[in-house]
Amino acid sequence: MNRPEGRDRFDGHNRYERHDAGVLAAARAVIDACADASEMGEKVKEAVARNAAWRGEECINLLAPEAPTSPSVRALLAAEIGTRAAEGHIGAVNRWFAGTRHIDEVEALCVELLKRHFRCNYADHRMCASMIGNAVVYTALSRPGEVIMSAAQPVGGHSSNRLDGPAGAMGRKIVDIPFDPRELVVDIDLFRKAAPLVQPRLVALGLSMTLFPQPVADMKSVIGEWGGKLFFDAAHQLGLIGGRQFQDPLAEGADIMTGSAGKTFSGPQSGIILWDDPEITEAVTEAVFPVWAATHQVNRVAALALATAEALAFGDRLQAQIVANARALAKALQERGVPMLGAHKGFTTTHQAIADMRSFGRGLVAAKTLERANIIVNKNLLPEDRKEDWDYPGGARIGTIEVTRFGMKEAEMEKIADFIARILVQGEEPERLRPEVVALRRSFPTLYYCFEHGLPPG
């Protein structure tokens, strides 16, 4: 990643600080002005409330890595069970602590619900983040010094599978998966030539910019010749896979799949691991515990179990509408003068659309400009960018998870595209559009695809 140098990386005492020094200084000033610790605590609660009012009620959130949880799922995150420790595997003899019979019950329900929804033989729920799930896979299925192949960041790869993430930190030698920058899929012909030259122990197919299915079966056929394993990092696609709106990597030959519950799956922030092969089960579960997860937030596990039950009930319809909205929004933006990747292929088959923002000041400028109108997107590398362009990339990633859960459909995607084009293409002041954005968001106050509210009308 690009790490800008300069005095902004140092605090007032000339000490290096990776966080924004100005923001930290403002927080210190707030704390210093408080009369006592109780008032300091109130300042924390006030900041949380401000975020809930703004991001939760007044913004059109188009972040691809975010999803709101249902009221019941959110309530379980504050449950009493979250104060309890549950180190170890399910079952009394596997626990370090006594008194876990109801915790075993909750965790077993979570595991079995995950297996049912994702149509697989094994599932693990104990990772607090999907990146930890990736570290579990590297621990279980590869060794330091061995070669792994993964996608580079400018074509959608994620740091967790690269030199600056767990794969690199754990000493794996990383070779790029050949990628077609226009089609945004693995170049399988080049892969067939490149992979035998290095014979990777593990191929990590993980993409945070993900628009189209990948040639999983063909890739597995290549690396299977020397016993290589294929690892599908479905951080973004997990909900789509469970909801039958995307390729099913395990059914196509992937040996193991990880994912994030906090994106398309619309559950609490969690890492999930799924697989079918009993021969890797011991290595995977022993890498989970005792290596990467001990006490693992049982309140989160309970919330994940309930979110999985919601997905069983509503997932197919939710995910289908998420994809329909993403395609409609991308098409509408393209028609209004915002260039979109993948236009020749229908723009996307997932929850994401990728905009080329090089004509609008590049990704960071465009995202900050839209934020002034309460439209939230994230900057994103384009295939033409360098990895070093991370802080100032050429594109923006746009997702439709949250707007879909609040009941918006294709007609609303047209309205959102109008807002974005009026700001970026026509040059209207973002602040002038903000009341219209807030009005649209507030006209969809109910979270759907959950047991409380069912499906949206129409």
Secondary structure, 3 states (H helix, E strand, C coil): CCCCCCHHHECCCCCECCCCHHHHHHHHHHHHCCCCHHHHHHHHHHHHHHHHHHHHHCCEECCCCCCCCCHHHHHHCCCHHHHCCCCECCCHHHECCCCCHHHHHHHHHHHHHHHHHHCCCEEEEEECCHHHHHHHHHHHHCCCCCEEEECCHHHCECHHHCCCCHHHHCCCEEEECCEECCCCEECHHHHHHHHHHHCCCEEEEEECCCCCCCCHHHHHHHHHHHCCEEEEEECCCHHHHHCCCCCCHHHHCCCEEEEECCCCCCCCCCEEEEECCHHHHHHHHHHHHHHHCCCCCHHHHHHHHHHHHHHHHHHHHHHHHHHHHHHHHHHHHHHCCCCECCHHHCCCCCCEEEEECHHHCHHHHHHHHHHCCCEECEEECCCCCCHHHCCCCCEEEEECHHHHHCCCCHHHHHHHHHHHHHHHCCCCCHHHHHHHHHHHHHCCCCCCCECCCECCCC
